[in-house]
Amino acid sequence: MTEGITDVRFLQSVVKRTFDNIAFEECSGEFENVIIPISTEKAGLGFVEQVVEASRKGIEENGIMILCVHVDADNESDNNVFQHKINPSIAALQFKNEVEYCKILTYVVPVQMIEAWMLADKELFKREIGTDKIDNELRINKHPEHISDPKSVIEQAIRIARQTLTKRRRSDLTIGELYLPIGQKIAIKKLDTLPSFLKFKDSIREAFRQLNYM
């Protein structure tokens, strides 16, 4: 369950490969992880209600065993999101029938927003926007989770990268074209430099423990 459609483009491969890595390296037995995006009606529903509905829909339509929820922190700390969204969602699911609801939750909570994760491998990012400029020139020299508005920084970096190209070579590259290829190519070890990503991995381990795979 993601905040938006563009988030799915980036996260589907990242989530799949992260689950696979932990399963292969740390779990016992053999099984296959299948990642299925869940779209729910959000109008009129609070975040906890959206999670509960995604939990129900995931069971009903696909028999999911784990619900992975993405929500951006939109802040330099994830404390508010965990206090008011993630923890209440976990609590709400505990009172539901496990036959009708998926009660095991993992969470993707990037500090600021998901675009910070896209900057975890800056060399990959620069290849994808077609530039050999250095980080300082592109203004991406900060740690990704210390950037207050990573989406705007990425858009700015694209503009800076295209400025020196001839009109013939210059294309109208947009940030929307980067989510899928970066999500598919970024190495897990690069994401391991982000504290929020490590929390995501810990939530996967806890989910596997609840399923007796660890």
C-alpha positions as CSV (number, residue, x, y, z in Angstrom):
1,M,0.0,0.0,0.0
2,T,1.6,3.2,-1.2
3,E,0.8,6.9,-1.0
4,G,0.7,7.3,-4.7
5,I,1.1,5.6,-8.1
6,T,4.6,6.9,-8.7
7,D,5.6,5.4,-5.4
8,V,4.7,2.0,-6.6
9,R,7.0,2.4,-9.6
10,F,10.0,2.9,-7.4
11,L,9.1,0.6,-4.5
12,Q,7.8,-2.6,-6.1
13,S,11.3,-3.8,-7.1
14,V,13.0,-2.4,-3.9
15,V,10.4,-4.1,-1.6
16,K,10.6,-7.4,-3.6
17,R,14.4,-7.5,-3.5
18,T,14.6,-6.5,0.2
19,F,12.2,-9.3,1.2
20,D,14.1,-11.8,-1.1
21,N,17.5,-10.8,0.4
22,I,16.4,-11.3,4.0
23,A,14.5,-14.5,3.2
24,F,17.5,-16.0,1.4
25,E,20.1,-14.9,3.9
26,E,18.3,-15.2,7.2
27,C,15.3,-17.4,6.9
28,S,14.8,-21.2,7.0
29,G,12.9,-23.1,4.5
30,E,12.1,-22.3,0.9
31,F,9.4,-19.9,-0.2
32,E,8.7,-17.2,-2.8
33,N,7.9,-13.6,-2.1
34,V,5.2,-12.1,-4.4
35,I,4.6,-8.3,-4.2
36,I,1.1,-7.1,-5.1
37,P,0.3,-3.4,-5.1
38,I,-3.0,-2.8,-3.2
39,S,-5.1,0.2,-4.3
40,T,-7.9,1.3,-2.0
41,E,-10.4,4.1,-2.0
42,K,-8.9,6.8,0.2
43,A,-11.6,9.5,0.1
44,G,-13.1,10.1,3.5
45,L,-10.9,7.6,5.2
46,G,-8.2,8.3,7.8
47,F,-4.8,6.6,7.5
48,V,-5.6,3.9,10.0
49,E,-8.9,3.1,8.2
50,Q,-7.0,3.0,4.9
51,V,-4.6,0.4,6.3
52,V,-7.4,-1.7,7.7
53,E,-9.2,-1.6,4.4
54,A,-6.0,-2.6,2.5
55,S,-5.5,-5.4,5.0
56,R,-9.0,-6.7,4.3
57,K,-8.7,-6.3,0.5
58,G,-5.3,-7.9,0.4
59,I,-6.7,-11.0,2.1
60,E,-9.9,-11.1,0.1
61,E,-8.4,-10.7,-3.3
62,N,-4.9,-12.2,-3.0
63,G,-4.6,-14.0,0.3
64,I,-1.6,-11.9,1.4
65,M,0.4,-12.9,4.5
66,I,2.2,-9.6,5.1
67,L,0.9,-6.0,4.4
68,C,3.7,-3.6,3.6
69,V,2.6,0.1,4.1
70,H,4.4,3.1,2.7
71,V,3.9,6.6,4.1
72,D,6.4,9.5,3.8
73,A,7.4,11.2,7.1
74,D,7.4,14.6,5.4
75,N,9.7,15.7,8.3
76,E,13.3,15.3,9.4
77,S,12.0,12.7,11.9
78,D,9.6,9.7,11.6
79,N,8.4,10.0,15.2
80,N,5.1,11.6,14.3
81,V,4.3,9.1,11.6
82,F,5.0,6.1,14.0
83,Q,3.1,7.7,16.8
84,H,0.0,8.8,14.9
85,K,-0.2,6.4,11.9
86,I,1.9,3.2,12.1
87,N,1.5,2.2,15.7
88,P,-2.3,2.9,15.7
89,S,-2.6,0.9,12.5
90,I,-0.8,-2.1,14.1
91,A,-3.0,-1.7,17.2
92,A,-6.2,-1.5,15.1
93,L,-5.4,-4.7,13.2
94,Q,-4.9,-6.7,16.4
95,F,-8.7,-6.6,17.1
96,K,-9.5,-7.9,13.6
97,N,-10.4,-11.5,12.6
98,E,-7.2,-13.0,11.2
99,V,-9.2,-15.0,8.6
100,E,-10.5,-11.7,7.1
101,Y,-7.6,-9.3,7.8
102,C,-3.9,-9.5,7.3
103,K,-2.6,-8.6,10.8
104,I,1.2,-8.7,10.1
105,L,2.5,-5.3,9.1
106,T,5.8,-4.0,7.6
107,Y,6.4,-0.3,6.9
108,V,8.3,1.9,4.6
109,V,8.6,5.3,6.2
110,P,11.3,7.4,4.5
111,V,12.5,10.5,6.3
112,Q,11.0,13.5,4.4
113,M,9.8,11.5,1.3
114,I,10.5,8.4,-0.9
115,E,12.6,10.6,-3.3
116,A,15.3,10.6,-0.6
117,W,15.8,6.8,-1.2
118,M,16.2,7.6,-4.9
119,L,19.4,9.6,-4.0
120,A,21.0,6.8,-1.9
121,D,23.1,5.9,-5.0
122,K,24.1,9.3,-6.5
123,E,26.2,7.7,-9.2
124,L,23.3,5.7,-10.4
125,F,21.1,8.8,-10.3
126,K,23.6,10.8,-12.4
127,R,23.8,8.0,-15.0
128,E,20.0,8.0,-15.2
129,I,19.8,11.7,-15.9
130,G,22.8,11.5,-18.3
131,T,25.3,13.8,-16.6
132,D,28.9,13.7,-15.4
133,K,28.6,16.7,-13.2
134,I,29.7,16.4,-9.6
135,D,27.4,16.2,-6.7
136,N,28.1,19.9,-5.7
137,E,27.2,21.1,-9.1
138,L,23.9,19.3,-9.0
139,R,23.3,20.3,-5.4
140,I,22.8,16.7,-4.3
141,N,25.9,16.7,-2.0
142,K,24.0,16.2,1.3
143,H,23.1,12.9,2.9
144,P,19.7,12.0,1.3
145,E,17.8,12.0,4.6
146,H,19.2,15.5,5.4
147,I,17.6,17.0,2.4
148,S,14.4,18.8,3.3
149,D,12.7,18.5,-0.1
150,P,14.4,15.7,-2.1
151,K,11.8,15.8,-4.8
152,S,12.5,19.4,-5.6
153,V,16.3,18.7,-5.4
154,I,15.9,15.9,-8.0
155,E,13.9,18.2,-10.3
156,Q,16.5,20.9,-9.9
157,A,19.4,18.5,-10.6
158,I,17.7,17.4,-13.8
159,R,17.4,21.1,-14.9
160,I,21.1,21.7,-14.1
161,A,22.2,18.6,-15.9
162,R,20.3,19.5,-19.1
163,Q,21.5,23.1,-19.2
164,T,24.8,22.3,-20.8
165,L,23.4,20.0,-23.4
166,T,22.8,21.2,-27.0
167,K,19.1,21.6,-27.9
168,R,19.5,18.6,-30.2
169,R,20.6,16.3,-27.3
170,R,18.4,17.9,-24.6
171,S,15.3,16.0,-23.8
172,D,12.4,16.8,-21.6
173,L,13.3,14.3,-18.9
174,T,11.1,14.5,-15.9
175,I,11.3,13.0,-12.4
176,G,8.4,10.7,-13.2
177,E,10.6,8.8,-15.7
178,L,13.2,8.0,-12.9
179,Y,11.1,6.1,-10.3
180,L,11.0,2.8,-12.2
181,P,14.5,2.5,-13.5
182,I,16.2,3.7,-10.3
183,G,13.9,1.4,-8.2
184,Q,14.9,-1.5,-10.4
185,K,18.6,-0.8,-10.4
186,I,19.5,0.6,-7.0
187,A,21.5,-1.8,-4.9
188,I,20.2,-2.8,-1.5
189,K,23.6,-2.1,0.0
190,K,23.3,1.6,-1.1
191,L,19.9,1.8,0.6
192,D,21.5,0.3,3.8
193,T,23.1,3.7,4.4
194,L,19.6,5.1,5.2
195,P,18.3,4.7,8.8
196,S,14.7,4.6,7.6
197,F,15.5,1.7,5.2
198,L,17.1,-0.2,8.0
199,K,13.9,0.2,10.0
200,F,12.0,-1.2,7.0
201,K,14.3,-4.3,7.0
202,D,13.8,-4.8,10.8
203,S,10.0,-4.7,10.2
204,I,10.5,-7.5,7.6
205,R,12.5,-9.6,10.0
206,E,9.8,-9.2,12.7
207,A,7.1,-10.2,10.1
208,F,9.1,-13.3,9.2
209,R,9.4,-14.2,12.9
210,Q,5.7,-13.9,13.3
211,L,5.3,-16.4,10.5
212,N,7.9,-18.7,12.1
213,Y,10.3,-18.3,9.1
214,M,13.1,-17.0,11.5
